[in-house]
Amino acid sequence: MKIIGRLIKKTTELGYKRINRKQLSYQHQLNTLVELLSKSQHTEFGFFHDFKTLLKSKDAVSKFQASIPIMDYEEFYSRWLQHTISGKSDCTWPGKIKYFALSSGTTGSPSKRIPVSMEMIRSFQRSSIRQYAILHALELNEEFFSASGLAVGGSSKLKKIGNRYEGDLSGILKKHTSIFVKPITKPSNTISAIPDWNDKLNAMVEKAPQWNIGIVAGIPSWCIMLMERIIERYNLETIHDIWPNFRVYVHGGVYMDPYIGRLEKICSKEVFLLDTYLASEGYFAFQTSPDEKGMKLLLNNGIFFEFIPFDSRFFNEEGELISNYKALTVSEVKEGVDYALVISTNAGLWRYLIGDLVRFIDVREHRLIISGRIKQFLSLCGEHLSLDNINQALTQLNTPNRVIEPEFTIFVNKEQQQHHWFVELVDEKTDQNELIKALDQHLSSLNDDYYSARKYNLKDPKLTCIPKGTIYTYMKSLQKLGAQNKMPRVLNEDQASRWFDFLTKNGII
């Protein structure tokens, strides 16, 4: 294995040098758009929007934006995607789409079917190789490169419906994993295909002593839970007692900071944290160094990006787009502004409003963070609280004597003009009144709009502290356990109704 480790380490060195030589720019985005238009000009979507004429234009971006409306999933599905799903060829992308990823969404929300073309699969593969290459900069030893990677994802079992396959994106990608990569990727296909999360978790715990793991990848709550169970099962002090080469954790999907303390508690060695922006719709960005905040946008990976400022000019209080605004390109964005992300992809999504909010922290290097969701923010009376504001405020509540679990949800009570917080708390002796006052103060200091709303319209927030594990139990009751499922941070009316019923039936409120 040392020889293999030495070879892999050398390969990452060469890949790292190549990545650093190739500086990405806006020109790569222009090239990407031209490639997408050229590839799709003979599809129904291409004929309808006259891609041939667009390709002849001196300003393809402006013509593209003027010709095609921005659409969310529901609109794109009703107008175009449903025909692709039904098996129609050459609809929005050349040929027939064979795979559809069921988006994880949030608890209580129906899954979306996202097209995954072979071109998109190759884009995922290229980005994974690029991300792996940056590990060279961490100066890890050969033993690390001899170890395997553990992907804590959804079920790899795909459901065949007619001539198409549906399932978790992780399952689609696993089906196309290189034969050279499979031996160093865990878990096995057998374990990956287990649909029940608890059964899969138990299977991974039982296999853990046989694995030599160097990298763990997945959503923090599930990955840390797995490692905690391994420690408990084998009566270990830390996870490094069983996986001494575990040095890199690749996370994504949720705000990581609240989980860091929990991760450090189960580790005896330094573990490098690398953020990644990977969705069912594409591989968008990844962190190139643990020392640099934010993720670098992938400008040459088969996706054309656009950005709409997330403010009252373009979005209503429900997070719905209200203006046919000329979206910005990556060359026009500014630092510190929340943007709704719009994508056009090599799987046939066109000017698709994905639902994420991003914020650039370095426009020159195209580095950004995920700041929230357009439908998961608090704005009863103009407070415009993002998930980033919320996560930061909750993190600030932690003290040596008070640990806030990173699991929470919020109900926006329109009738009472009030935010109702539900937060998991380790120490039940904590004064809840003191806690909500501190949270209110942190939010006021982080967001001027919230400060103003609290002065004039917004009532004092309400806090209900719930026992640790409540959200896990709730998700289990909905059969929504697993690496691809997340509790909504902001509850809509339907979600709130189910949530309150659960809490009442279980005597929590």
TAGINOR-V786758 format. One record per residue. N is the residue number from 1. RES is the residue in one letter. PHI is phi as a letter, one per 20 degrees, with the letter a starting at -180 (none if undefined). Layout:
n/res/phi
N/RES/PHI
N/RES/PHI
This chain:
n/res/phi
1/M/none
2/K/f
3/I/f
4/I/f
5/G/g
6/R/f
7/L/f
8/I/f
9/K/f
10/K/f
11/T/f
12/T/f
13/E/f
14/L/f
15/G/f
16/Y/f
17/K/f
18/R/f
19/I/f
20/N/f
21/R/f
22/K/e
23/Q/e
24/L/e
25/S/b
26/Y/f
27/Q/g
28/H/f
29/Q/f
30/L/f
31/N/f
32/T/f
33/L/f
34/V/f
35/E/f
36/L/f
37/L/f
38/S/f
39/K/f
40/S/d
41/Q/f
42/H/e
43/T/e
44/E/f
45/F/f
46/G/f
47/F/f
48/F/f
49/H/d
50/D/l
51/F/f
52/K/g
53/T/f
54/L/g
55/L/f
56/K/e
57/S/f
58/K/f
59/D/c
60/A/f
61/V/f
62/S/f
63/K/f
64/F/f
65/Q/f
66/A/f
67/S/e
68/I/d
69/P/f
70/I/f
71/M/c
72/D/e
73/Y/f
74/E/g
75/E/f
76/F/f
77/Y/f
78/S/f
79/R/e
80/W/c
81/L/f
82/Q/g
83/H/f
84/T/f
85/I/f
86/S/f
87/G/o
88/K/f
89/S/e
90/D/l
91/C/e
92/T/d
93/W/b
94/P/g
95/G/n
96/K/d
97/I/f
98/K/e
99/Y/d
100/F/c
101/A/e
102/L/e
103/S/f
104/S/f
105/G/l
106/T/c
107/T/g
108/G/n
109/S/d
110/P/f
111/S/f
112/K/e
113/R/d
114/I/d
115/P/f
116/V/c
117/S/e
118/M/f
119/E/f
120/M/f
121/I/g
122/R/f
123/S/f
124/F/f
125/Q/f
126/R/f
127/S/f
128/S/f
129/I/f
130/R/f
131/Q/f
132/Y/f
133/A/f
134/I/f
135/L/f
136/H/g
137/A/f
138/L/e
139/E/l
140/L/e
141/N/e
142/E/f
143/E/f
144/F/f
145/F/f
146/S/e
147/A/e
148/S/e
149/G/d
150/L/d
151/A/d
152/V/e
153/G/c
154/G/f
155/S/f
156/S/e
157/K/f
158/L/d
159/K/e
160/K/e
161/I/c
162/G/m
163/N/d
164/R/d
165/Y/c
166/E/c
167/G/r
168/D/f
169/L/g
170/S/g
171/G/f
172/I/f
173/L/f
174/K/f
175/K/f
176/H/d
177/T/f
178/S/f
179/I/f
180/F/f
181/V/e
182/K/g
183/P/f
184/I/d
185/T/c
186/K/c
187/P/f
188/S/f
189/N/g
190/T/f
191/I/f
192/S/g
193/A/f
194/I/f
195/P/f
196/D/f
197/W/f
198/N/f
199/D/f
200/K/f
201/L/g
202/N/f
203/A/f
204/M/f
205/V/f
206/E/f
207/K/e
208/A/g
209/P/f
210/Q/e
211/W/d
212/N/d
213/I/d
214/G/d
215/I/c
216/V/d
217/A/c
218/G/q
219/I/f
220/P/g
221/S/g
222/W/f
223/C/f
224/I/f
225/M/g
226/L/g
227/M/f
228/E/f
229/R/f
230/I/f
231/I/f
232/E/f
233/R/f
234/Y/d
235/N/l
236/L/e
237/E/e
238/T/b
239/I/f
240/H/f
241/D/f
242/I/d
243/W/c
244/P/f
245/N/e
246/F/f
247/R/c
248/V/c
249/Y/d
250/V/d
251/H/d
252/G/r
253/G/n
254/V/b
255/Y/f
256/M/e
257/D/g
258/P/f
259/Y/e
260/I/f
261/G/g
262/R/f
263/L/f
264/E/f
265/K/f
266/I/d
267/C/d
268/S/d
269/K/c
270/E/f
271/V/d
272/F/f
273/L/d
274/L/c
275/D/e
276/T/b
277/Y/d
278/L/c
279/A/c
280/S/g
281/E/e
282/G/r
283/Y/e
284/F/e
285/A/a
286/F/b
287/Q/f
288/T/e
289/S/b
290/P/f
291/D/e
292/E/d
293/K/f
294/G/n
295/M/d
296/K/e
297/L/f
298/L/e
299/L/e
300/N/c
301/N/c
302/G/n
303/I/c
304/F/d
305/F/d
306/E/c
307/F/c
308/I/d
309/P/g
310/F/e
311/D/b
312/S/f
313/R/f
314/F/c
315/F/c
316/N/e
317/E/f
318/E/e
319/G/m
320/E/e
321/L/f
322/I/d
323/S/c
324/N/f
325/Y/f
326/K/f
327/A/f
328/L/e
329/T/e
330/V/f
331/S/e
332/E/d
333/V/f
334/K/c
335/E/f
336/G/m
337/V/d
338/D/e
339/Y/d
340/A/f
341/L/e
342/V/c
343/I/c
344/S/c
345/T/c
346/N/e
347/A/c
348/G/n
349/L/e
350/W/c
351/R/l
352/Y/e
353/L/e
354/I/f
355/G/o
356/D/e
357/L/d
358/V/c
359/R/c
360/F/f
361/I/d
362/D/b
363/V/f
364/R/f
365/E/e
366/H/l
367/R/e
368/L/b
369/I/c
370/I/e
371/S/d
372/G/q
373/R/c
374/I/f
375/K/d
376/Q/c
377/F/b
378/L/d
379/S/b
380/L/f
381/C/b
382/G/n
383/E/f
384/H/l
385/L/e
386/S/e
387/L/f
388/D/f
389/N/g
390/I/f
391/N/f
392/Q/f
393/A/f
394/L/f
395/T/f
396/Q/f
397/L/f
398/N/f
399/T/c
400/P/g
401/N/d
402/R/b
403/V/d
404/I/e
405/E/f
406/P/f
407/E/d
408/F/b
409/T/b
410/I/c
411/F/d
412/V/e
413/N/e
414/K/f
415/E/f
416/Q/e
417/Q/l
418/Q/b
419/H/e
420/H/d
421/W/e
422/F/c
423/V/c
424/E/f
425/L/c
426/V/f
427/D/e
428/E/f
429/K/e
430/T/f
431/D/f
432/Q/f
433/N/f
434/E/f
435/L/f
436/I/f
437/K/f
438/A/f
439/L/f
440/D/g
441/Q/f
442/H/f
443/L/f
444/S/f
445/S/f
446/L/e
447/N/b
448/D/f
449/D/f
450/Y/f
451/Y/g
452/S/f
453/A/f
454/R/f
455/K/f
456/Y/d
457/N/c
458/L/f
459/K/f
460/D/g
461/P/f
462/K/d
463/L/c
464/T/c
465/C/e
466/I/d
467/P/f
468/K/g
469/G/n
470/T/f
471/I/f
472/Y/g
473/T/f
474/Y/f
475/M/f
476/K/f
477/S/f
478/L/e
479/Q/l
480/K/d
481/L/f
482/G/p
483/A/f
484/Q/e
485/N/d
486/K/c
487/M/f
488/P/f
489/R/f
490/V/c
491/L/e
492/N/e
493/E/f
494/D/f
495/Q/f
496/A/f
497/S/f
498/R/f
499/W/f
500/F/f
501/D/f
502/F/f
503/L/f
504/T/f
505/K/f
506/N/e
507/G/m
508/I/e
509/I/c
